[in-house]
Amino acid sequence: MHTNGVKAVDVAVIGGGPSGLQTASVLTSSGLSVALFDQRADIGSGVVCSGVVSTEAINRYDLPKEAIVGSI
C-alpha cells in the first residue's frame, strides 16, 4: 500500500552498520519487506561499531578492514 507516495514496509531498520545489516538480512530472508535507513548515503561506509563483530560478518558484508580497531 502506498500512502502519500511512500511505499509501506513491514519493518524499518535504522542504522546500516553490522547489526542493522544483519537484522535487515534476517528479516528479508523471513519474507518481510524492509527499509534500511542510515545517515550516510553509502551504506556500510564509515562503520562505527562498539561491539564484537565476527570475521564472518566483516567478510559477508564486505565491511572495510580499517573499521577494525582491535582483535582478540
Secondary structure, 3 states (H helix, E strand, C coil): CEECCEECCCEEEECCCHHHHHHHHHHHHCCCCEEEECCCCCCCCCCCCCCCCCHHHHHHCCCCHHHCCCCC
